[in-house]
Amino acid sequence: MEVNVHQAKTHLSRLLRRITEGEEVIIARAGVPIARLVPVKSDKPPFPLGIDEGKFEVPEDFDDPLPPDLLAAFEADNLPMGKPAKRGGKRRRR
């Protein structure tokens, strides 16, 4: 499939979907092909799920409320109010 630059920018998501399905897309400027989009082939196999099964046990109290002192550390009302962070460097006038 060949598309022009404007079509590629406008329909990038659709083109990427077609590429993942194995289709090749040529992008052309003024009718002259300038780029070819192809799916990336990975040499690595997908990461296997469950390789750490049985190595960690979720504690019984995992979902219990936090102790009051620890909970207070996370609440926004208890955060120290400092000066706002400075923005980047000086701005130039145009």
C-alpha positions as CSV (number, residue, x, y, z in Angstrom):
1,M,0.0,0.0,0.0
2,E,1.3,3.5,-0.8
3,V,0.1,6.7,0.9
4,N,1.3,10.3,0.7
5,V,2.8,12.1,3.7
6,H,-0.5,13.9,4.6
7,Q,-2.4,10.6,4.6
8,A,0.3,9.0,6.7
9,K,0.1,11.7,9.3
10,T,-3.7,11.8,9.3
11,H,-4.2,8.0,9.5
12,L,-1.1,6.8,11.4
13,S,-3.0,4.7,13.9
14,R,-4.8,2.9,11.0
15,L,-1.6,2.4,9.2
16,L,0.2,1.0,12.3
17,R,-2.7,-1.5,12.7
18,R,-2.3,-2.7,9.1
19,I,1.5,-2.9,9.6
20,T,1.1,-5.1,12.7
21,E,-1.1,-7.4,10.6
22,G,1.9,-7.9,8.2
23,E,1.2,-5.3,5.5
24,E,3.9,-3.0,4.2
25,V,3.2,0.7,3.8
26,I,5.2,3.0,1.5
27,I,5.1,6.7,2.2
28,A,5.5,9.0,-0.8
29,R,6.1,12.7,-1.2
30,A,4.9,14.1,-4.6
31,G,4.5,10.5,-5.8
32,V,8.1,9.6,-5.0
33,P,8.5,6.9,-2.4
34,I,10.6,8.1,0.6
35,A,10.0,5.6,3.4
36,R,8.8,2.0,3.9
37,L,7.0,1.0,7.1
38,V,7.3,-2.6,8.0
39,P,6.6,-4.6,11.3
40,V,9.5,-4.9,13.7
41,K,10.4,-8.5,14.2
42,S,11.8,-9.3,17.7
43,D,14.6,-11.8,18.2
44,K,13.5,-12.3,21.8
45,P,10.7,-14.6,22.7
46,P,7.9,-13.1,24.7
47,F,8.6,-12.9,28.5
48,P,7.2,-16.0,30.1
49,L,4.5,-15.4,32.7
50,G,4.6,-17.2,36.0
51,I,8.3,-17.8,36.3
52,D,8.3,-16.5,39.9
53,E,5.3,-18.5,40.9
54,G,5.7,-19.7,44.5
55,K,8.6,-17.4,45.3
56,F,6.5,-14.8,47.0
57,E,3.5,-15.0,49.2
58,V,1.1,-12.1,49.7
59,P,0.7,-11.5,53.4
60,E,-2.8,-11.9,55.0
61,D,-2.8,-8.3,56.1
62,F,-2.0,-6.9,52.7
63,D,-5.4,-5.1,52.3
64,D,-5.6,-3.9,55.9
65,P,-5.7,-0.2,56.6
66,L,-2.3,1.5,57.1
67,P,-1.3,2.4,60.7
68,P,-2.3,6.0,61.5
69,D,1.3,7.4,61.5
70,L,2.1,5.9,58.1
71,L,-1.3,7.0,56.7
72,A,-0.6,10.5,57.8
73,A,2.6,10.6,55.8
74,F,0.6,10.0,52.6
75,E,-2.2,12.5,53.2
76,A,-2.0,15.7,51.3
77,D,-2.9,17.9,54.3
78,N,0.3,16.9,56.0
79,L,2.7,17.7,53.2
80,P,5.0,20.6,53.9
81,M,4.2,23.7,51.9
82,G,7.3,25.1,50.3
83,K,8.1,27.5,47.6
84,P,6.8,26.5,44.1
85,A,9.5,25.1,41.9
86,K,11.2,27.5,39.6
87,R,10.6,27.2,35.9
88,G,13.4,26.9,33.4
89,G,15.8,29.6,32.4
90,K,15.1,33.2,31.5
91,R,12.5,33.8,28.8
92,R,13.4,35.8,25.8
93,R,11.1,38.4,24.4
94,R,10.3,38.2,20.8
